[in-house]
Every structure is written in C-alpha cells, then in structure tokens.
Amino acid sequence: MNAALCALPGNEAFAAQLGQQLGCARFGVEVRHFPDGETYVRLLDDPAGRQLAFVCSLNDPDAKLQALLFAAGTARELGASGVGLVAPYLGYMRQDRRFKDGEAVTSALFAAQLDRAFDWLVTVDAHLHRRKALAEIFAMRAVDVTAAAAVAAWIGSQVPQPLIVGPDRESERWAAAVAAPLGAPHVVMAKVRSGDREVRVEAPPLERWRGRTPVLVDDIISTGRTMAAAASALVAQGFAAPACAGVHAVFAGGALQALRDAGVRRIVTSNSIVHETNAIDASEPVAAAIRELIPQN
Amino acid sequence: MNAALCALPGNEAFAAQLGQQLGCARFGVEVRHFPDGETYVRLLDDPAGRQLAFVCSLNDPDAKLQALLFAAGTARELGASGVGLVAPYLGYMRQDRRFKDGEAVTSALFAAQLDRAFDWLVTVDAHLHRRKALAEIFAMRAVDVTAAAAVAAWIGSQVPQPLIVGPDRESERWAAAVAAPLGAPHVVMAKVRSGDREVRVEAPPLERWRGRTPVLVDDIISTGRTMAAAASALVAQGFAAPACAGVHAVFAGGALQALRDAGVRRIVTSNSIVHETNAIDASEPVAAAIRELIPQN
C-alpha cells in the first residue's frame, strides 16, 4: 500500500495498531515548542508521491491543531499525493448552530479548517448532535465509523448478564448498537441538564431487569456528570454497582472521580484518546475505513 | 467611521487607545472555554455592514488563534463588510524557510491561515528575518508600522545623553531608526548564537562614547539572552548600567530575570504585548495605518 501513517505526539499507540492492521509504513514527525510558545514541526520522512495519513485525536483541540495543520500543509508542499486525517476523537462537533445571536458555529468553522488541510477524514463515533452525518459538516470525504462492536465485545467478555444502559436519550441509538450483538436488553435514562456541569437523570422502571449487571455505555465521557447521575440512579434502585464503558475518554474536570464517587465499579474506554481507563481497541473499524478510502495498488 | 474595533481577551487596553484615536465604535466578544478545552466565541454586537477590526496580539499564538479565527469567521457569516486584524505582535515570522528537509515553513503556513480569515492586517515592527516585507508572506493588504518613533520619544524624555545599542546585527536598521530622531549615536553588537537559548555577544570599540548612558533597543525581547549578553558586555567595558527598550514584550522563559541579572537598570516595552514593563504606547502608528486602510465615509 502506497500509504503511510504519521502519528502526531501522543498518538503513537493508536497509529501502531493501525499500521499493523494496514501493513503500511510509519512516518515520523518532530513537534516541539519554542520558548515563546510557537510550534516547530518537521516531517522526518519524504512524503512525495505518498498518501499520508496523519493520526491525531482532537480532544483539547486548540493545543493540537496548529502542529497538525503545519504538518499537513508541509506534506502537501512536499508532494504527498494525498493528505488524510485519522482523528479517533474529532472535537468541536457540539456547537452546530447559533443558539444565541452572534455565536460562532464552531463545528462548521472547525470543519472548514480541516477541509482546507485534508483530502479525507476518518473518525470514531463522531459526537453529532443535531446533524445526522459528517457529510452535512465536511466537504471532504469524512467517514464516521463506530466502536460499538468493540465495546460490545468487551462487555461480552467481562460482564455476565449485562443490562445496557444509555445515560440519556441521545445515547439511545448507541446503546441499542452495543446491546444488539450481545443479545442483551437496553434502556435509556432521561437527562435534565442545567449549565455545563449540572445534570439530573430520571430512570425508567427497571424491575424486570433485576439481577442483571448494569453497564452504562456512551460515545463520550466528558465531564462524566451524566454518567455519574445515571449510576447513582441505578444504585438507588437497588442494582449492583454499574460498570461504565465509553468510547472517548475526554474526562474533563474531575470526571473520573465523579464516576467513582457515584459508585461505578469499573470504568473502561477505547484508545481513541489515551487514558488510564483504555481497555478497548477502536482501531479495527478505522483500518477498514482507510482500506476503502485508499485502495491498495 | 463605519469601522468598529473588537478586542479579543487581553487586548482591551490597546483597543481602547486605538478606539480613542480613531473615534470608532468598540464591539464586544465573549470568549470562554468548555471543561473539555474547546473554545466558545460569541460576537456581542451586530457586525452587519461594518468594517470589523479584531485586535489580537499573537504572542503565544496557538492558544489564541482558534478564538480569533472563530470570531473572524462569524463576523463574515453575519455580514461584516470587511474583517481586519490588528495584531500589535504578529508571531510565527521566524521560520521563513526550510532549514532542514521536511521542516514546516510556519511563517507562510500561518500567514495563509490569516489570509483566509482577514481582508487586511496591521502589525507593529514585524520580526522579519530573511523576508524584506509582509507582502512577500501575505496575500492580503498587510501593513507593518514601526514603533521606533515612540521608543525614541521615551528615550528622549527619560535618558540624557543616550548611546543607542542594537544587541545584534539584525537590529542595525532598527537601532538607526531609534537613534535618528534623537540625534544620538548608535552601535550594534555581534551575536554568536548556539541553540535556542545560548548566546555570546561581541562589542565593537566603544571608547569614544564613554560618559553616555547605553540604551539597548530591539524590536523583540524574547528569551532576552541576546539583550542580557549585550548588557553584560557593556558593563564589562565600564559603562553605566544600561537601560533596555523593546517593542514586543515576549519575555519567554525567565527573560526578565536574565536581564536584571545582567545589570540592566530599567526595562521598558511597548503595549503591543501586555506586560508589567509596558511604558510606551505603540497605538499611534497603528491608528494611522487603519485610517489609510479604511477611509472615513
């Protein structure tokens, strides 16, 4: 395959998994920061004639974007035949409309920045809200794969008799996708949110699932407040301490502690964002998408 | 004037000076960060039909650029008749060629990002190295004004019998521009640099200027190592403790302490970057440039 993978700092492990599955070259990039805060980027291998795929998870995006865009721009200048982005976590997908006058629609503005730099994009479980597909936001070929099967496989191997629980209505489709291959039941809770951090959750009647181990699942664990409120609601109904499986380990602002305080027994995430809770490999569906985007030659 | 100024956080003081000189409206922008590190931007006034000039000094640029680009993109979406950038300090002007294979030419890539977002740019004493003018880097109208007259005025009012000293050959033209209106002599030292931080400086023969107070001047004080080495060389030659006047107070990595340790008596900078050493107002030449870019109507 004419493609090469190039991991931005912190993304080496995911790129290694991908590289193994794709059997393609791994290119190096040096990123450092001058004392004044400016970023220095150097491609360590010649991208001429290559399909170069940069691997960069875009959690905490502002700190990462310049290095990524500099690397992509340089690859193009140096004759890469194509420049792609593998962003296991994408970021900036929440603010997808102007809720108040004058607000920046950052999902569209961010997408436009990426569109200018890359020819294609693969991400895992994009956190789309009001949009249905990445094609509504991106001009380039943008493929949204799911780690639901990988999450289901982990649950199947670790949790006997699981009850799959989505912590809010938005997670319904996702909880169903995880439950299906397990042949397990799934329910979703109802979230009432006020402000960025405060969350209240209402549980549906759960008597018929008594005896099962609840597993809270979601695409993203951000502040963790929704997950924590859902866990508390389950414990209050007399269930065993729930497990919690998320794809994207954003874990902003003390999220991990909040989950533990709420009685969550075990917290696992995929390797889309490097974190101590990583236990699920999300690279397989990404590799499959890349194989379709860049046919072997 | 149909124009309005909009200061990104931290740039309010400079924008206030500018606004006073231009007699134009001041628009507000809200910038905050979500717990996961993503940036939220909201324009607080309607930019429709306005020439909107964002004021944002671009030291520590990676941390500031997303908010700035989101604000500019939103102004355009909401019908601003023009979107300009006042960046008293510009940033990313140093890496203006590929010194080693594969290096990102960040001055060009950064300029391209700004070109897409803005119609015009005004900056103060751009730190150009091998380039002669901003027009070689930017596609938009980009005006580089100098604060040399403002620096000279400060020296004239504070330092009797000054000897203007440029700390390296690159500062020659700048030292000359400061010395001219004062009718003062100027000299430049010779810098030998190794690595990002280590610096050695050689002084020319200075006997004929004995009795004068040396004032080290430069466009930018970054790590301060060059300035500090120059100050030490002057003190070693028996001169009075030098003063130090710079335009851009970047002051990376303990620069201020390094200068004080080298025997610098007084350190002043312009307000292009907010810093405790600010004593010189650089807004006047910026206001003049904006008046030419946006004729009153």
Interface residues (C-beta under 8 A of the other chain):
Chain A: F34 P35 D36 G37 E38 T39 Y40 V41 R42 L43 L44 D45 D46 N59 D60 P61 D62 A63 L65 Q66 L69 F70 A71 G73 T74 E77 L78 G91 Y92 R94 Q95 K100 D101 G102 E103 A104 V105 T106 L109 A112 Q113 R116 D196 R197 S222 T223 V250 A252 G253
Chain B: F34 P35 D36 G37 E38 T39 Y40 V41 R42 L43 L44 D45 D46 N59 D60 P61 D62 A63 L65 Q66 L69 F70 A71 G73 T74 E77 L78 G91 Y92 R94 Q95 K100 D101 G102 E103 A104 V105 T106 L109 A112 Q113 R116 D196 R197 S222 T223 V250 A252 G253
